[in-house]
Amino acid sequence: MNKKPAPVFGLVDCNSFYASCERVFRPDLAKVPIVVLSNNDGCVIARSYDAKPYVKMGAPYFQIKDVLRRHGIQAFSSNFGLYGDLSQRVMAIIESMVPAVEVYSIDEAFADLTGMPGN
């Protein structure tokens, strides 16, 4: 008798997604710490790993300008069109590799890994 495999799901979570998106078309930023700012550049909504020790999430931009300058951190205005486009590309790649995907947010998805080799 064929036993149905137990369901297995994985969470795919892109690291520092908005900051990573800013680097996709700017290879010169690969080693530069960056932050992404909210609409109207009000506060920090994303940080690259190398910026995290110096800048807190949600920090108001006007309060951290000196910190950014002191540590060579580049600040970017948010570009939600870019992030949405790259999110769709990431999700399409995931969908091509697994039987089912449930997109949870712009940078997270649950992937059905049931029956995949290695399970």
C-alpha positions as CSV (number, residue, x, y, z in Angstrom):
1,M,0.0,0.0,0.0
2,N,1.3,3.4,-1.0
3,K,1.5,5.7,2.0
4,K,0.9,9.4,1.2
5,P,3.9,11.5,2.4
6,A,3.4,13.8,5.3
7,P,3.0,17.5,4.2
8,V,6.2,19.5,4.5
9,F,6.2,23.3,4.1
10,G,9.1,25.8,4.0
11,L,9.2,29.5,4.7
12,V,11.1,31.4,2.1
13,D,12.2,34.8,3.6
14,C,14.4,37.2,1.6
15,N,17.0,38.9,3.7
16,S,16.9,42.6,4.0
17,F,14.8,42.6,0.9
18,Y,14.4,46.4,0.1
19,A,18.1,47.0,0.8
20,S,19.0,43.9,-1.3
21,C,16.8,45.2,-4.2
22,E,18.7,48.5,-4.2
23,R,21.9,46.6,-4.8
24,V,20.6,44.5,-7.7
25,F,21.3,47.1,-10.3
26,R,24.1,48.8,-8.4
27,P,27.0,46.4,-8.0
28,D,29.1,49.3,-6.6
29,L,26.9,49.1,-3.5
30,A,27.8,45.4,-2.7
31,K,30.2,46.4,0.1
32,V,28.4,49.6,1.1
33,P,26.0,49.7,4.1
34,I,22.6,51.1,3.0
35,V,19.3,52.0,4.5
36,V,16.0,52.5,2.7
37,L,13.7,55.3,3.9
38,S,9.9,55.4,4.0
39,N,7.7,57.6,1.8
40,N,8.9,61.2,2.0
41,D,12.1,59.9,3.6
42,G,10.6,60.0,7.0
43,C,12.2,57.0,8.7
44,V,14.3,53.9,8.1
45,I,12.2,50.9,6.8
46,A,15.1,48.6,5.7
47,R,18.7,48.1,6.5
48,S,21.5,46.0,5.0
49,Y,23.2,43.7,7.4
50,D,26.2,46.0,7.6
51,A,24.1,49.0,8.5
52,K,22.1,47.3,11.3
53,P,24.7,47.8,14.0
54,Y,24.5,51.6,13.6
55,V,20.9,52.3,12.6
56,K,17.6,51.1,14.3
57,M,14.6,50.2,12.3
58,G,12.1,53.1,12.3
59,A,14.8,55.7,13.2
60,P,13.7,59.1,11.9
61,Y,16.0,60.2,9.0
62,F,16.6,63.7,10.3
63,Q,18.0,62.2,13.6
64,I,20.5,59.8,12.0
65,K,22.1,61.8,9.2
66,D,25.3,62.3,11.2
67,V,25.4,58.5,12.0
68,L,25.0,57.7,8.3
69,R,27.7,60.1,7.3
70,R,30.1,58.9,10.1
71,H,29.8,55.2,9.1
72,G,29.6,55.7,5.3
73,I,26.0,54.4,5.1
74,Q,24.1,55.4,2.0
75,A,20.4,56.3,2.3
76,F,17.8,55.6,-0.5
77,S,14.3,56.8,-0.9
78,S,11.9,53.8,-1.2
79,N,11.2,52.5,-4.6
80,F,8.1,50.3,-4.2
81,G,7.8,49.7,-8.0
82,L,11.3,48.1,-8.0
83,Y,10.6,46.0,-4.9
84,G,7.3,44.8,-6.3
85,D,8.9,43.8,-9.7
86,L,11.8,42.0,-8.0
87,S,9.3,40.3,-5.6
88,Q,7.3,38.9,-8.6
89,R,10.5,37.6,-10.1
90,V,11.6,35.9,-6.9
91,M,8.1,34.3,-6.4
92,A,8.1,33.1,-10.1
93,I,11.4,31.3,-9.4
94,I,10.0,29.7,-6.3
95,E,6.8,28.7,-8.1
96,S,8.9,27.0,-10.8
97,M,10.6,24.8,-8.3
98,V,7.8,23.6,-6.0
99,P,4.3,22.3,-6.5
100,A,2.5,25.1,-4.6
101,V,3.4,28.5,-3.2
102,E,1.4,30.8,-0.9
103,V,2.8,34.3,-1.1
104,Y,2.7,35.8,2.4
105,S,4.3,39.2,1.8
106,I,6.5,41.1,-0.6
107,D,9.5,39.1,0.6
108,E,8.0,35.9,2.1
109,A,6.3,32.8,0.8
110,F,5.4,29.4,2.1
111,A,6.5,26.7,-0.3
112,D,5.0,23.2,-0.4
113,L,8.0,20.8,-0.2
114,T,5.9,17.6,0.2
115,G,7.4,14.7,-1.7
116,M,10.4,16.6,-2.8
117,P,13.7,14.7,-2.9
118,G,15.5,14.8,0.4
119,N,12.3,14.8,2.5
